[in-house]
Amino acid sequence: MLRPFPASSEFGKWDALPADPSDDEVDYDNADVVDALRRRELLKEQWRADLDYPEGVWRPEQIEAHPQWAEAWRNWFLRRSWQGIAFANACTRAWSRRD
């Protein structure tokens, strides 16, 4: 099932990345942690690409004709990447605390 569009009151909520764990919180010797960090960087690249959406994807006249839809799609993509980054950060912190 497709996630619903964010409400217009949520627009902009995902325009800043969640805070990464500090180096003190990261166990770079743990293979799972290193993999989560690699995946998080890929998600960050997707998030950065989605910041300018739909510029370059939609024609300018489409954006002007449907600004609410354009912003809804932009936030839909940003939310997806942002939540993945937040999850990777949480996993990194949890897995780094393992003994």
C-alpha positions as CSV (number, residue, x, y, z in Angstrom):
1,M,0.0,0.0,0.0
2,L,1.2,3.5,-0.9
3,R,1.8,5.9,2.0
4,P,-0.6,8.9,1.9
5,F,0.7,12.3,1.1
6,P,1.8,14.3,4.1
7,A,-0.6,17.0,5.2
8,S,0.2,20.5,4.1
9,S,0.8,21.4,7.8
10,E,3.7,18.9,7.7
11,F,5.4,20.5,4.6
12,G,9.0,21.4,5.4
13,K,9.2,19.0,8.3
14,W,11.7,16.9,6.5
15,D,13.8,19.7,5.0
16,A,16.6,19.2,7.6
17,L,18.4,15.9,8.2
18,P,18.1,14.1,11.5
19,A,21.2,14.4,13.7
20,D,23.8,11.7,13.1
21,P,25.3,9.8,16.0
22,S,28.5,11.3,17.3
23,D,31.7,9.5,16.7
24,D,31.7,8.5,20.4
25,E,28.4,6.7,19.8
26,V,29.6,4.7,16.8
27,D,31.4,1.3,17.0
28,Y,33.3,1.2,13.7
29,D,34.5,-2.3,14.5
30,N,31.0,-3.7,14.2
31,A,30.2,-4.8,10.6
32,D,26.5,-4.2,11.1
33,V,27.2,-0.6,12.2
34,V,29.5,0.0,9.2
35,D,26.8,-1.3,6.8
36,A,24.1,0.9,8.4
37,L,26.4,3.9,8.0
38,R,27.0,3.0,4.3
39,R,23.3,2.7,3.7
40,R,22.6,5.9,5.6
41,E,24.9,7.8,3.2
42,L,23.0,6.4,0.2
43,L,19.8,7.6,1.7
44,K,21.3,11.0,2.3
45,E,22.2,11.2,-1.4
46,Q,18.5,10.4,-2.2
47,W,17.3,13.0,0.3
48,R,19.6,15.7,-1.2
49,A,18.3,14.9,-4.7
50,D,14.7,15.2,-3.5
51,L,15.2,18.6,-1.9
52,D,14.8,20.2,-5.3
53,Y,12.0,18.0,-6.5
54,P,10.0,18.5,-8.8
55,E,12.4,21.0,-10.4
56,G,14.0,19.3,-13.4
57,V,11.4,16.5,-13.4
58,W,8.2,18.5,-13.9
59,R,7.9,21.2,-16.5
60,P,7.7,24.7,-14.9
61,E,4.1,25.2,-16.1
62,Q,3.1,22.0,-14.4
63,I,4.6,23.2,-11.1
64,E,2.8,26.6,-11.5
65,A,-0.5,24.9,-12.3
66,H,-0.3,22.5,-9.4
67,P,1.9,23.9,-6.6
68,Q,0.1,21.9,-3.9
69,W,0.7,18.6,-5.7
70,A,4.3,19.5,-6.5
71,E,5.0,20.2,-2.8
72,A,3.1,17.2,-1.7
73,W,5.2,14.9,-3.9
74,R,8.4,16.7,-2.8
75,N,7.6,16.1,0.9
76,W,6.5,12.5,0.2
77,F,9.9,11.7,-1.2
78,L,11.8,13.7,1.5
79,R,9.8,11.9,4.3
80,R,10.7,8.5,2.9
81,S,14.5,9.3,2.8
82,W,14.4,11.1,6.2
83,Q,12.7,8.2,8.0
84,G,15.2,5.8,6.5
85,I,18.1,8.0,7.7
86,A,16.5,8.3,11.2
87,F,16.1,4.5,11.4
88,A,19.7,3.9,10.3
89,N,20.9,6.3,13.0
90,A,18.8,4.6,15.6
91,C,20.2,1.2,14.5
92,T,23.7,2.5,14.6
93,R,23.3,3.8,18.1
94,A,21.7,0.5,19.3
95,W,24.2,-1.8,17.6
96,S,27.1,0.2,18.9
97,R,26.0,-0.3,22.5
98,R,26.0,-4.1,22.2
99,D,28.7,-5.8,24.3
